[in-house]
Amino acid sequence: MFRQSSLSTRLFEQISALNQSFIDVMDVAARSGAVDVSHDILHGLTHAHADQQSHFDRLPFLLYRLYDAASTHPGPSGIPDDIAGASDLVTLTASFIWQLAQEDVALATLVTGFDQVWCQNFGQNSIADLAGFATRARLRIRLVDAPGYWQDLVRQRGISSLQRASLGATGLQLILSRARRHRARRSLPKITTSEPGIRQR
């Protein structure tokens, strides 16, 4: 488990900046038809009033993940690397994960969504290895299969500051439960599944 003190103001600021950059990239990707994001969610993410965006600033994890395009299928939540800003954000995020994994592996698993072994190994990479990964990595929207999570995240009215703060805790609970399920089924035969998009059908 991570140490609460590890979630410093500086780290929250870094996570918030990366998430805001990802929202910009996702906006471009959605408008070009590269990912399926509902209009309400897209509008809430990109056109929220400044005083309504504070709940993004306290999320203790990234709203997206990196995946190695050479070995992993992106699913419908993957963002192509030719979307404006995507490649730069991949490079920046890979560097962020690399540094965080060196400082606190357990915290890196929660912030990024990778397991501890991956984070530990990634933190031991050389600069050349890091650069190589960044050329292969792509962005993927996170928590797309958590019903209502993104809808709650972008609500403009009727949500208190306490509810906004609880979105971070809810997201962490979802991430931890997925990690436990992943560990429980690692020894089982691998079954390929597709990841549903954000749009609610």
C-alpha positions as CSV (number, residue, x, y, z in Angstrom):
1,M,0.0,0.0,0.0
2,F,1.2,3.5,-0.8
3,R,2.0,6.1,1.9
4,Q,-0.5,8.9,2.0
5,S,2.3,11.3,2.5
6,S,3.8,10.3,-0.8
7,L,0.9,12.0,-2.5
8,S,2.5,15.4,-2.3
9,T,1.2,18.6,-3.8
10,R,3.9,18.4,-6.4
11,L,2.8,14.9,-7.5
12,F,-0.9,16.0,-7.7
13,E,0.2,18.9,-9.9
14,Q,2.1,16.6,-12.2
15,I,-0.7,14.1,-12.5
16,S,-3.2,17.0,-13.1
17,A,-1.0,18.5,-15.8
18,L,-0.7,15.1,-17.6
19,N,-4.4,14.5,-17.3
20,Q,-5.3,17.9,-18.8
21,S,-2.9,17.2,-21.7
22,F,-4.6,13.8,-22.2
23,I,-8.0,15.5,-22.2
24,D,-6.8,17.7,-25.0
25,V,-5.5,14.7,-27.0
26,M,-8.7,12.8,-26.4
27,D,-10.8,15.7,-27.6
28,V,-8.9,15.8,-30.9
29,A,-9.2,12.0,-31.2
30,A,-12.9,12.0,-30.5
31,R,-13.6,14.8,-32.9
32,S,-11.8,12.9,-35.7
33,G,-13.7,9.7,-34.9
34,A,-10.6,7.8,-33.7
35,V,-12.2,7.0,-30.3
36,D,-15.9,6.7,-29.3
37,V,-16.6,9.3,-26.6
38,S,-20.1,10.6,-26.0
39,H,-20.8,14.2,-26.6
40,D,-21.8,14.9,-23.0
41,I,-18.5,13.5,-21.7
42,L,-16.5,15.3,-24.3
43,H,-18.3,18.6,-23.6
44,G,-17.8,18.2,-19.9
45,L,-14.1,17.5,-20.2
46,T,-13.2,20.3,-22.6
47,H,-15.7,23.1,-21.8
48,A,-16.1,23.0,-18.0
49,H,-15.9,26.3,-16.2
50,A,-12.6,27.0,-14.5
51,D,-14.2,26.7,-11.0
52,Q,-15.7,23.4,-11.9
53,Q,-12.4,21.7,-12.8
54,S,-11.0,21.5,-9.3
55,H,-12.0,17.8,-9.1
56,F,-9.5,16.9,-11.8
57,D,-6.7,18.5,-9.7
58,R,-7.1,16.0,-6.8
59,L,-7.2,12.8,-8.8
60,P,-4.4,10.6,-7.5
61,F,-4.0,8.6,-10.8
62,L,-3.7,9.1,-14.5
63,L,-6.9,9.0,-16.6
64,Y,-5.1,7.0,-19.2
65,R,-2.6,4.2,-19.6
66,L,0.3,3.5,-21.9
67,Y,0.5,0.3,-23.8
68,D,3.2,-1.3,-26.0
69,A,1.7,-1.2,-29.5
70,A,4.2,-3.9,-30.6
71,S,2.6,-6.5,-28.3
72,T,-0.8,-5.3,-27.2
73,H,-4.1,-4.6,-29.0
74,P,-5.4,-1.2,-28.1
75,G,-9.1,-2.0,-28.1
76,P,-11.7,0.7,-28.8
77,S,-10.2,3.0,-26.1
78,G,-6.8,3.2,-27.8
79,I,-5.7,6.6,-29.3
80,P,-3.7,6.5,-32.6
81,D,-0.2,8.0,-32.4
82,D,-1.0,10.3,-35.3
83,I,-3.4,12.3,-33.2
84,A,-2.0,15.8,-32.5
85,G,-0.1,15.8,-29.2
86,A,-0.3,12.1,-28.6
87,S,3.3,11.2,-29.3
88,D,4.6,14.1,-27.1
89,L,2.4,13.0,-24.3
90,V,3.5,9.4,-24.6
91,T,7.2,10.5,-24.2
92,L,6.4,12.8,-21.3
93,T,4.3,10.1,-19.5
94,A,7.0,7.5,-20.0
95,S,9.6,9.8,-18.4
96,F,7.2,10.5,-15.6
97,I,6.5,6.8,-14.9
98,W,10.2,6.0,-15.1
99,Q,11.1,8.6,-12.4
100,L,8.1,7.8,-10.2
101,A,8.9,4.0,-10.3
102,Q,12.4,4.8,-9.1
103,E,11.1,6.8,-6.2
104,D,8.1,4.7,-5.1
105,V,7.1,1.5,-6.9
106,A,3.9,1.0,-4.9
107,L,2.8,4.5,-5.6
108,A,3.6,4.1,-9.3
109,T,1.3,1.1,-9.6
110,L,-1.7,3.2,-8.4
111,V,-0.9,6.3,-10.4
112,T,-0.2,4.5,-13.6
113,G,-2.2,1.2,-13.5
114,F,0.8,-1.1,-14.1
115,D,1.6,-3.8,-11.6
116,Q,4.5,-3.6,-9.2
117,V,6.8,-6.0,-11.1
118,W,6.3,-4.0,-14.3
119,C,6.9,-0.7,-12.5
120,Q,10.0,-2.0,-10.7
121,N,11.5,-3.3,-14.0
122,F,10.6,-0.1,-15.8
123,G,12.3,2.0,-13.3
124,Q,15.5,0.1,-13.8
125,N,15.5,0.8,-17.6
126,S,18.3,2.7,-19.2
127,I,17.7,6.0,-21.0
128,A,18.0,4.0,-24.3
129,D,15.4,1.5,-23.1
130,L,13.1,4.3,-22.1
131,A,13.4,6.0,-25.5
132,G,12.7,2.7,-27.2
133,F,9.5,2.1,-25.2
134,A,8.4,5.7,-25.9
135,T,8.6,5.0,-29.7
136,R,6.4,1.9,-29.4
137,A,3.9,3.1,-26.7
138,R,0.5,4.5,-27.3
139,L,-2.3,6.1,-25.2
140,R,-5.4,4.3,-24.0
141,I,-8.4,5.7,-22.0
142,R,-8.6,4.3,-18.5
143,L,-11.6,3.1,-16.5
144,V,-13.9,2.9,-19.6
145,D,-15.5,-0.2,-18.2
146,A,-16.6,1.4,-14.9
147,P,-20.2,2.3,-15.5
148,G,-20.9,5.9,-14.8
149,Y,-17.4,6.9,-13.6
150,W,-16.6,9.3,-16.5
151,Q,-20.1,10.7,-16.4
152,D,-19.7,11.5,-12.7
153,L,-16.3,13.0,-13.4
154,V,-17.6,15.6,-15.8
155,R,-20.8,16.6,-14.0
156,Q,-21.2,20.4,-14.0
157,R,-24.0,20.7,-11.5
158,G,-25.3,18.9,-8.4
159,I,-22.0,17.6,-7.2
160,S,-20.4,18.8,-4.0
161,S,-16.7,19.3,-3.2
162,L,-16.9,16.1,-1.0
163,Q,-18.3,14.1,-3.9
164,R,-15.6,15.5,-6.2
165,A,-13.0,14.4,-3.7
166,S,-14.6,10.9,-3.5
167,L,-14.1,10.4,-7.2
168,G,-10.4,9.9,-6.6
169,A,-11.1,7.3,-3.9
170,T,-13.7,5.6,-6.0
171,G,-11.2,5.4,-8.9
172,L,-8.5,3.9,-6.6
173,Q,-11.0,1.3,-5.4
174,L,-11.7,0.3,-9.0
175,I,-8.0,0.1,-9.8
176,L,-7.2,-1.9,-6.7
177,S,-10.0,-4.4,-7.4
178,R,-8.8,-4.9,-10.9
179,A,-5.3,-5.5,-9.7
180,R,-6.6,-8.1,-7.2
181,R,-8.6,-9.9,-10.0
182,H,-5.6,-9.7,-12.3
183,R,-3.4,-11.4,-9.7
184,A,-6.0,-14.1,-9.0
185,R,-6.3,-15.1,-12.6
186,R,-2.6,-14.9,-13.7
187,S,-2.3,-18.6,-13.5
188,L,-5.4,-19.2,-15.6
189,P,-5.4,-19.6,-19.4
190,K,-5.4,-16.2,-21.1
191,I,-8.8,-15.2,-22.7
192,T,-8.8,-12.3,-25.1
193,T,-11.5,-9.8,-24.5
194,S,-12.3,-6.4,-26.0
195,E,-12.5,-3.3,-23.9
196,P,-15.8,-1.4,-24.2
197,G,-15.8,2.2,-25.2
198,I,-16.8,5.2,-23.1
199,R,-20.1,5.8,-24.9
200,Q,-23.1,4.4,-22.9
201,R,-25.3,2.4,-25.3
